Amino acid sequence: MKQKRTGSEPRWILVGMDFSRAARQALVAARGVARERDATLLVVHVIDGQGLEEVARLAEVSERVLRERIGRERRQRLAEALRAMEDDADPVPTESIIAWGRPFEALLKKASEISAFLIVLGTAGHSADLEKALFGSTAEKVLRSASCPVLCVPAE
């Protein structure tokens, strides 16, 4: 049963997006929950800038220029992924952002900032390490540290 909000503040569901098949499945699941709970999605793609200085040096560009290029490319890719998932018949309020940092830390920080009532993440694919196969390193760390429920969605 759909629950209507009584206040003007949105109820947030944070969705981690790394463009993997599992992350796309997580977005589908999050959209379903958002419809049921009258919530707004915040889709977050985190760019891990570790080693960026070295890459910039090798590419013979400034780190600032490289950050801008990567940020622009990822914003475009995120917008395209969200457009591909739109459902005009039953739209879900959705916002998206690009963040920089260690993915699990950035996701937890943003979830706290928006007071997310749910975090939705895709689980990793095949791995010899069962724990990582089930949860992936980012999903596992978020699951262990989040202050709200975390829904882990496997790729089908």
C-alpha positions, 0 to 999 in steps of 0.5 A: 500500500502506498504511503503518502507523505504528510510533510513537504520534505522528501523521504530519501532512498540513496542508490549507489550507481557504478554502472554495473549490471547489479547497480542497474538492478538495484536502481530498478528495485529502488524505484519500486520501493520509492513508488510504494513508499512515496520516496525520492531517489538520490542516485550517487556515483562515486569517483575514487580519485586515488592515484589521479595525480599519477594518472594526470602526470602520465597523461601530461595534463593537470590534475584539475583538468583530468578531474573536470574531464572525468566528472563531465564524462561520468555526469553524462554517463549517469544522466544517460543511465537514468534516462534509459530507466525512466518510466513516463507512465509511473515516474519516480522523483529522482535526483543524481549527483557525482561524488569524489572519494572512497565509495563506501565513505561517500555513500555513507556520508551522503546517506547521513546528510539526506537522512536516507531511510534506505540505501540500495546497492547492487551486489558484486558478481563472481568472486573466489571470496564468498563474502565479496561474491555476495556483497562486494567490498563497497556493499559489504562496508556500507552494510556493516556501517550504515545507520539505516537499512541497506538493500543489496540487490544481485544482478540477475 
